[in-house]
Amino acid sequence: MILGLMEPSGLIEQGGPLVWVLLGLAFIGTVCVIERLFYFHRARINVGDLLVGLAHHIRRRAFAEALHEAARAPGPVARVAHAALLRYYLPRQDLRDVVQEAGQLEVPRIENNIRAILGIALLAPLVGMLGTMVGMVETFQRVSEQGGFSGPNEISGVFTALITSVAGLGVAVPMYLFYLYFLGRAKRLMHRIERAGIEMIHLISDTREEAEFAPFRGEVSAGKASPQPQRPVAP
């Protein structure tokens, strides 16, 4: 009988209805994990290479080409850079606000389903413990009705009551590990977004200021290069 309980079908049958609840939590958690894996895979991008390419276009004031390159790149980092390029004519402070708002819009997408994974990791052990407590209450009630242990059925009932705890921990442990993994990925991605936003603000603002002061610098350079008139020598 114990060997029959160790089989997956026996665990589901003997574990009671709460085992089905744990299976449902495991299915939802698996869907969330797969969705996050695909999201972070699509969002993976070399921020350094993207910024180098955009800086090359911005310094040449080729904003249309920079917009095209940012729109073609995947991920939230490229979307924040694209939002900054769309408002390249704004002052530095307004451009900083645009980048900050674009980054804030990306936060819900980055954190999507991560809290759900954490919730499943915290809820599964509680459901397993509830199933164990319910099974233990039923076992002791059966023993009290029979006036003591009459055979191995009562012991197997205790084993059955522990099935839900084992199943709950089996769901909670991998879900919590995935939660920690995705939390680290989300923090690193938000750091890349902040870095790209700061770099875009400096690139756009510095390029615009250089273009505004270029005629003045040219006049200064021409003034320095022009020969000074020689004073006539007194006889």
C-alpha positions in Angstrom: 0.0 0.0 0.0 2.9 2.4 0.8 4.4 1.7 -2.6 1.1 2.4 -4.2 1.0 5.8 -2.5 4.5 6.6 -3.7 3.3 6.5 -7.4 2.1 9.8 -8.8 -1.5 8.5 -9.3 -1.6 7.2 -5.8 -0.3 10.6 -4.4 -3.1 12.4 -6.2 -5.8 10.0 -5.2 -4.8 9.7 -1.6 -3.8 13.3 -1.0 -7.3 14.6 -1.2 -8.8 17.6 -3.0 -6.1 20.0 -1.8 -3.6 18.2 -4.0 -5.6 19.3 -7.0 -5.4 22.9 -5.7 -1.6 22.5 -5.5 -1.6 21.1 -9.0 -3.5 24.2 -10.2 -1.1 26.5 -8.5 1.8 24.6 -10.1 0.2 25.0 -13.5 -0.3 28.7 -13.1 3.2 29.2 -11.8 4.6 27.3 -14.7 2.7 29.5 -17.2 4.0 32.6 -15.4 7.6 31.3 -15.4 7.5 30.5 -19.1 6.0 33.9 -19.9 8.8 35.7 -17.9 11.5 33.6 -19.6 10.3 34.6 -23.0 10.0 38.3 -22.0 13.5 38.6 -20.6 14.9 36.7 -23.6 13.3 39.2 -26.0 14.4 42.1 -23.8 18.0 41.0 -23.9 20.1 43.6 -25.7 23.6 45.0 -25.6 23.1 48.4 -24.2 26.6 49.6 -25.0 26.3 48.7 -28.7 22.9 50.4 -28.9 24.2 53.6 -27.3 27.3 53.7 -29.6 25.1 53.4 -32.7 22.7 56.1 -31.5 25.5 58.4 -30.5 27.0 58.2 -34.0 23.7 59.3 -35.6 23.0 62.0 -32.9 26.4 63.6 -33.3 25.7 63.9 -37.0 22.3 65.3 -36.2 20.7 62.4 -38.1 17.8 62.0 -35.8 15.6 60.2 -38.3 18.2 57.4 -38.6 18.6 57.3 -34.8 14.8 56.9 -34.5 14.8 54.1 -37.0 17.5 52.3 -35.2 15.9 52.7 -31.8 12.5 51.5 -33.1 14.1 48.5 -34.7 15.9 47.3 -31.6 13.8 45.2 -29.2 13.2 45.6 -25.4 12.4 48.4 -23.0 15.8 50.0 -23.2 15.3 50.8 -26.9 11.8 52.1 -26.2 13.1 54.6 -23.7 15.7 55.7 -26.1 13.1 56.0 -28.8 10.9 58.2 -26.5 13.9 60.5 -25.9 14.6 60.8 -29.6 11.0 61.7 -30.3 11.4 64.8 -28.1 15.0 65.7 -28.9 14.1 69.4 -29.3 13.0 69.8 -25.7 15.3 71.4 -23.0 17.4 69.2 -20.8 15.0 69.2 -17.8 11.9 68.5 -20.0 13.8 65.7 -21.7 14.7 64.2 -18.4 11.0 64.2 -17.4 10.2 62.4 -20.7 12.8 59.7 -20.1 11.6 59.3 -16.5 8.0 58.8 -17.6 9.0 56.4 -20.3 11.0 54.3 -17.8 8.1 54.3 -15.4 5.8 52.9 -18.1 8.2 50.0 -18.5 8.2 49.0 -14.8 4.8 47.2 -14.9 5.9 45.2 -17.9 9.1 44.2 -16.2 7.4 43.2 -13.0 4.5 41.5 -14.6 3.8 38.0 -13.1 6.8 38.2 -10.8 4.5 38.9 -7.8 2.3 36.0 -8.9 5.2 33.6 -8.8 6.1 34.9 -5.3 2.4 34.5 -4.2 2.4 30.9 -5.4 5.7 30.2 -3.6 4.2 31.5 -0.4 0.7 30.0 -0.8 1.7 26.5 -1.7 3.2 25.5 1.7 0.2 26.9 3.5 -2.2 24.8 1.3 0.0 21.8 2.0 0.0 22.4 5.7 -3.8 22.8 5.6 -4.1 19.5 3.9 -1.9 17.8 6.4 -3.9 19.3 9.4 -7.1 18.1 7.8 -5.7 14.6 7.2 -4.4 14.4 10.8 -7.8 15.5 12.2 -9.5 12.8 10.2 -7.0 10.2 11.3 -7.3 11.0 15.0 -11.1 11.1 14.7 -11.0 7.6 13.1 -8.7 6.3 15.9 -11.0 7.7 18.6 -14.0 6.1 17.0 -12.3 2.7 16.9 -10.9 3.1 20.4 -7.2 2.9 19.4 -5.0 1.7 16.6 -6.6 -1.4 15.1 -4.2 -1.8 12.1 -1.9 -0.2 9.6 -4.7 1.8 8.0 -4.4 4.5 10.6 -0.6 4.8 10.0 -1.2 5.0 6.3 -3.7 7.7 7.0 -0.9 9.8 8.6 1.3 9.2 5.6 -1.6 10.3 3.4 -2.0 13.5 5.4 1.7 14.4 4.8 1.3 14.1 1.1 -0.1 17.6 0.8 2.9 19.1 2.7 5.3 17.3 0.4 3.4 18.5 -2.6 3.2 22.0 -1.3 7.0 22.2 -0.7 7.6 20.6 -4.1 5.7 23.5 -5.7 7.0 26.3 -3.4 10.7 25.7 -3.6 11.2 26.0 -7.4 8.7 28.9 -7.6 10.7 30.8 -5.0 13.9 30.1 -6.8 12.4 31.4 -10.0 11.1 34.5 -8.2 14.7 35.3 -7.0 16.0 34.8 -10.5 13.5 37.0 -12.2 13.8 39.7 -9.4 17.5 39.9 -10.2 16.9 40.1 -13.9 14.3 42.9 -13.4 16.6 45.0 -11.3 19.4 44.7 -13.8 17.1 45.6 -16.6 15.8 48.7 -14.8 19.4 49.7 -14.2 20.1 49.4 -17.9 17.0 51.6 -18.6 18.3 54.3 -16.2 21.7 54.2 -17.8 20.4 54.4 -21.3 18.1 57.3 -20.3 20.9 59.3 -18.8 23.2 58.7 -21.7 20.5 59.8 -24.2 19.8 63.0 -22.3 23.4 63.9 -22.3 24.0 63.0 -25.9 21.0 65.0 -27.2 21.5 68.0 -25.0 25.3 68.2 -25.6 24.9 67.9 -29.3 22.3 70.6 -29.4 24.4 72.9 -27.3 27.4 72.3 -29.5 25.4 73.3 -32.6 24.1 76.4 -30.9 27.5 77.6 -29.9 29.3 76.6 -33.1 28.9 80.0 -34.8 30.2 81.8 -31.7 33.2 79.5 -31.5 33.9 80.1 -35.1 33.9 83.8 -34.7 36.2 83.5 -31.7 38.6 81.2 -33.6 38.5 83.6 -36.6 39.3 86.5 -34.4 42.3 84.7 -32.9 43.6 83.7 -36.2 43.3 87.1 -37.9 46.6 89.0 -37.9 46.9 92.0 -35.6 47.4 95.4 -37.4 51.0 96.7 -37.1 51.5 100.1 -35.6 53.5 102.5 -37.7 56.9 103.1 -36.5 57.7 106.6 -35.5 60.6 108.3 -37.4 
